[in-house]
Amino acid sequence: MKASLSIVGLAAAAARLAVAAPHRSINGRDNTVATVNLDYEVHQGNLNVTGGYYIFDNIPYAQQPVNELRFAKPQPITATSSTLNVGGGGDLQCIQSYPQWIIDLQARSNGISSELMAQVLYNQAGQTEECLLLNVYVPQKIFAKGDRAKASVLVWIHGGGFTFGSKTSVGNPAGIIARAGLDDDKGGIIFVSINYRLGLFGWLAGSDVTPNLGLYDQRAALDWVQKYISRFGGDPARVTIMGESAGGSSITHHITAYGGGDKLPFRAAIPQSPAFQFNIDTDATYKKTLAQATTESQQSVSSVAGLKSLTTDQLKSVNQKVTQAAIYGGFNFGVSVDGTYVPELPQVLFAKGKFNKGLDLLIAHMPITSEAAPFVPPTIATAADLRTYAEQSLATSSSAVIDELLTDVYPDVMDGTYPWTTQFGRAVVIATELNFACVARYISTAYNGHTHSYIFAYPPAYHAGDVKYEFYNGDASTVVDGVPINPQIAYNLQDTLVRFARKGDPTVSGLPKFERYGKEGNVLHFSDKGVVAAIDDLKNPRCDWIQKALVDGRL
Ligand SMILES: *[C@@H]1O[C@H](CO)[C@@H](O)[C@H](O)[C@H]1NC(C)=O
């Protein structure tokens, strides 16, 4: 869930360069642009000459959520435009907001003050409420064949704690597209990257607003892909969705949408480190939002109708302040159980068999001993500190459950019997298993082991560190959480993702056979030791206990 400032800036610069590069083919025909008729508009794509693909950027996939559509479900576009939409406009993104602890982490890694970091993040270019946009990246070869190409499609749902991030916040898919082109001579993949509403714009949950608007945005974007991707050369029957962190948990919500009684607009999914905030209290966030809006506007704001009457700048400021106040590891905004799209938590729905059963799944998590380290207060040193942390993180759980968690499930034993030897390490395993990792196992067991699963363990193996590997595009100076990237592992991972999206089976020639998860808990393990077959570290009694406790409603 960490934003990288440098990546955001670089991606923007690269996009401008690629668009500006002039190119004429030998026969004189101008191949630098391509157009697609979307019924409601004709959209122009520009060629990335070195990458050999067209970029159709900032395509609207729904009516923009402004005026009376603020805080409403996304609506299909009905008006038609006769003006060619040439995309452009930069990296248009939904309005961003950041918890203080993320601002502090970012400030430290950029060597600037937290105040300055907050300003930089707050003032990022391209933020707009008119953000229901997506990008389509199509290799020239595929585009030339048109709807006969029937290419596989990979859709990226970004992470960022449901409060920040965008369709371009992790860069462009040049690396993935290049690796897909090597897969075989029919080569290639179409890549789609989507925005969805963030913070109060997408995740407010109160009596007078539909919760989880951001999930409906994602769903609208996926429905758009079903309807239009063939016009770019894509096969709507071969769509794989992939997402990390908040993007990964979004995927688990789509798989369990309406308790599984729903035809999904994708065939396969790659949920990566799905992130859940157990400490989130969306009722409290709703109240805080109204209170902050009252302060901000100096008029009484007691409903979503009141919020609707504020200016974008006022809402943006309210949004930032409410997110900023989240506790360490939290974001304040996020998914709420709503009884419809999200009937219960996915962890529970997987246990109860209420999920869509017909998918191919490639599931990722990071090691239980490292993933959550940046999310855990570094000050935890004693058993009492840990208890306080657990109580804060599980604010709605009884002290009896917390006793059980800390006594029986994650006992205070530091002799190496368990995968921790310090209180901080114990907190990391708790936070990792509870917030990110165990759900990966719940999906595989719900699917009777008929899934593929991998652990991304390249040091330091912090949450979301794998994203830069997935989007590696040849810049060997890339650093991931302080450690230089390993290009070979990046290629191995990209090849695995691409192979799965194209063929359903992620085994890559030259790498160990990718066995199904099975009863044994088979995984592939990517690390500084290379890629090896291993057994899942989530095959442990703690993950079982958490799922039972969630089903019982004790957690
Ligand atoms: C264009 O392609 C090159 C080479 O694959 C890549 O390095 C660059 O980042 C791409 N730019 C965009 C905006 O896709």
The ligand as a Gaussian input file, in Angstrom:
#p B3LYP/6-31G(d) Opt

LIG

0 1
 C        7.025000       2.606000     -23.758000
 O        7.769000       1.415000     -23.963000
 C        9.067000       1.423000     -23.387000
 C        9.792000       0.166000     -23.823000
 O        9.036000      -0.983000     -23.629000
 C        8.958000       1.562000     -21.886000
 O       10.234000       1.580000     -21.300000
 C        8.206000       2.835000     -21.568000
 O        8.067000       2.947000     -20.172000
 C        6.842000       2.806000     -22.250000
 N        6.082000       4.020000     -21.954000
 C        4.765000       3.991000     -21.745000
 C        4.149000       5.296000     -21.386000
 O        4.074000       3.004000     -21.823000

